[in-house]
Amino acid sequence: MLSRLAQNLFWAGRYIERAESTARLINATSLLLMDMPRAATFDWRALVEIVGADDLFAQRYPDDSEASVMRFLVADRLHPSSIASCLAVARENLRSARDLVPREVWEDINGLHLFIADEGPHVESRLARSRVMEQVVRNARHMAGMIDSGMSRDAAYDMFMLGLQLERADMTTRIIDVRSADLLVDEQSDLRPYQTVQWISVLKSLSAFQMYRRHVRVRVTGPGVVRFLLTDSAFPRSVRFCLNGAAERLTRLPTAAGCVATVDSTLEVLDDADLGTLAGYRLSEFLDRMQIELNTINDTIHQRYFQQ
């Protein structure tokens, strides 16, 4: 497969996953507000921190209001990681590789791109926002299903899944990093009982709440959530599962030893962490390290397969 097509599929996987993850995050956050006391003040800018676009947001929007953050994350085409931008880039990448993916995947990405262009500007309304985000997630899941059931297990499939799994691991670390902090600006003692609600929201941001309850079988706690989302080997959005999947994809590609070694090194960092003692600043520092490791994997893949 040509390196150009491999790169197109890799980034199509990343951008589709990024759009879906952002939609899940927005929906879970909006639902969180329904469970919080009316007096609670919510820091909407925390969502901007998750996608690492603080500086761009500050340049383009004069306030940190809910409406500004929603426009920035969903419909702002000058923000490269907005849902609209992600879908536009994924669509362009898949257009170049249409012969390598099932026809339904192209139809889905094209339809979703047009849908978000029409409906994205209306997400300031929470009711409309929920409907739009659910549509993004539903279509992304349908594309994933078509890739899984209708695409040959060849190098094209491996490249698409490699991009998807790296993006998923990255988004998981970002969501844990920002959302594990207290999302409430007002730290009054009467809000402490709602910490469990916030941790549940972290799980729901990654569609992990039901599987956490099934496998962990204890009440939701901060350390339990962090451990599950980082190290569970069976949950598809945990960092360990994604890294194992990326390593499996790479072993099927030619001359991938250097890339596999980089993934193995990242798994060693995860294995060596004493997650039971990580909290506050130390947890954030560890997650920053994991994001650097994931970027190194991404760079290694680019150097090996795309710079030709």
N, C-alpha and C positions, 0 to 999 in steps of 0.2 A: 504494500500500500504506500502511495506517495506520502511524503512527510507533510505536505500541505493538507491533504485530506485527513491524516491522522490528527493534526493540530485542530482542524475544524471540528472533528468529532469529540476530541478531548474537551475543548472549550464549550461545545454545545452541552455536554454532560454537566460541566461546572455551572454554566449559566442557568440551565433549567432547574438544577438543584438549588441554586441561590435564590431564584424567584420563588420556588416553592417554600423554602425555609423562611424567607422573609414574610411570605403570606401567613404561614403558620404562627410566626412570632407575633405579627400584628393582631391576628385573631385572638390568640391566647392572652395577649396583653389587654385587649379591649374587654375580654370576658373577666379578667382579673378585677377590673374596676367595679364590676357588679357585686363582687364579694367583699369589697373593702368598705369601711365606714365612710359616710358622706364627707366628713371633715378631712379625710386623707388627701394630701396633695401628691400628685403623681409626677415624676420626673420623666417627661416624654423624650427628653434628649438622650436618655439611656439607650433608646432604640437606635439612635444615630451612632452612639459609641460602639454598639455591637458590630455595625458594618464598617467601622473605622473611617467615617467620613466627617468627623467633627469640623475640620477646617473648611471644607467645601460648604457644609451646611451654614457655618457662621458667615461665609462670604455671600451666600445667596438669600438668607432669611434673617430678618431683623429680630425675631423672637423665637422662643422655644415652645410655642403653643402646640397643642395637639394637631390643629389644622396644618400648621407649617411642617411638622414632622411627617404627617401623612402624605402631604403633597410631595415632599422630598423623597420619601421611601417608596412611593407607589408610582407617581406619574411624571416626575421630573426627569426629562430625557437628558439633561445636562449632568445628572448624577449617574455615573457608570454602573452603580449597583442598585439603582431603583428597579422595581419589578418591570416597568415599561422598558427600560434600557436592557435589562437582562434578556427579556423575551425577544427584543429586536435583534440583539447580537446572536442569540441562540438560533433564531429564525434564519439569519444570514449564513451562519455556519452550516446549518442543516440544508439550506438551499444548495450549497456547493457540494454537499455529500448526499443528495437525495437518492442516488442509485444504491447507496449502501445501507439505508435504513428502511423499515417498512413504510409503505405509502401513508398509512394512517398517522404515523408520527409527524410527517410533514403537514398533513391536514390539521392535526391538533395544534401544532406550534403556530401555524399560520392563523388559525381561528382564534387562538388565545391572544396572539399579538394584536389582532384587530379588536378583540373584546376589551383588552385593557386600554387601548387607545381611546375607545369610546367611553368606557365606564370609569377609568382611573381618576379623571378629574373630579368625580363625585364622591370620593371616599372620605370627605370631611364628615359626612353623615355616618354615624356608627351603624345604622341599619343597612345602608347601602354598602358600607365597607365590609361588613360580615358576608354579605352576598357575593361581593366581588372576590374577596379572599378565598372563600369556599370554592368558587369556580376555578381560581388559579390552582388551588391544591388538587381539586378533582381532575382537571385536565393534565396536570403534571403526573399524577398517579396513573392516569390512563396511558400517557406516553411511556411511562416506566413499564407498565404491563405489556404494551405492544413490543417494546424493546426486548423484554424478557421472553415473551412467547412467540415472537415473530421474526427474530433476528438471528442469523447464523452465528455460532460461537467462533468467530474468527477474529483477526486483528482489529477490525472495525468495531466490533462489539467490545473488545477488551479496552480499546482507547476511550470509547464513550463511558464505560463503567469506571475506568480509572479516574477520569475527570470528575464524575459524579461522586465517587467515594472520597476523593481528596477534599472536594468542596463540602461534603457532608461532615467530615471530621473537623474541618476548619470552622464551620458554622456552630458545631456543637461546642467547641472550646470557647468561641466568642460569646455564645449565649450563657454558658456557665460563668464565664469571667465577669460579665456585666450584671447578669441577673442574680448572681449569688450575693452581690452586695445588697444592702437595704435599699429597695426601690422607692421607699417612702421618704420624702424630704423631712416630714415631721416625725421625729423619733420619740414621741411621747410614749410613756409606759403602757398606755391603754391600747397601743397598736402592736405591742409585742406578740399577743396571741395570733396575729395575722401572719406571722412568719411562715407558718405551715402552709397557709394559702399561697404565699409567694413561691415557696418551693414547689407546690403543686403546679403553679403556673409555669415554672421552669420546665417541668416534665411535659406539660401540655404543649409548650412551645416546640417540643421535639416529638410530639405524639408518643410520649413514653409513659404516660401515667398508668395506663392499664397494665402494661408489661412490667412496670416497676412493682405494682401491687401483686401481680401474679408471681413474680420470681423472688422479690425481696421479702414479702409477707410480713412486713412490720410497718408501723406508721411512718409517714413521710418525714424524714429528717434531712437536714442539710448534708451531713457527711454521707448518708445513705444515697442521696440523689447524686452527689458528685462521684462517688465510687461506681454507681450503676452506669452513669452516662460516660464515664471514662474507660472503665475496664470490663464491663460485661461482654462476654465473648459471643453471646447469642442475639443481642438486640442490634438491629441493623443500623441504628444511628449512634451507637457508642463509638468512641474513638478507636478502641481496640478492634472492634468488628470491621470498621472501615479500613484500618491499616492492614489487617489480615487480608481483606478483600483486595486491596491495592497490590499487595505482595503477590497474591494468587494471579491477578491479571498480568503483572509484570513477568512472572515466570513463564507465561505463555508467549511472550514477545521475544524477538531475537536480541541477542547480546544485551540482556538486561541486568547483568550481574551487578553493575555499579548502582543502578536504581534500586535493586532489591536490597543491597547492603545499606543504602540510606534509609529505607523503610525499616529494616531490622534495627538500625541504630535508634530510630525514633521509638520503636517498641521497647527497646532496652531502657530508654529514658522513662517510659511509662511504667515499666516493671520495677524500676529502682525507686520510684516515688513512694514515700510512706503517706498514703492518702489520709490515713487516720489522724495525722498530725497537721495536715495542711488546713489553714484557715486564714481568712482575711488577706493580708498582704502576701503571705507565703503562698497561698493558693493562687492569687493573681500572678505572682512571679512565676510559678510553675506553669500556668496556662500560657503566659507569654512565651515561655521556653518551648512549649508544645507548638505554638503557632509559628515560631521560628523554624522548628524542625519540619513542619508541614511545608513551609515556603521553600526549604532546602530540597525536599522531595520534588516539589513542583519544578524548581530550577534544574535539578538533575535530569528530570524527564525531558524538559525543553532542550537541554544541551545534547542529550543522547538522540532524540527522535525528531526534533523539529528544526534544528539549526543545520540543515543540510542543503 
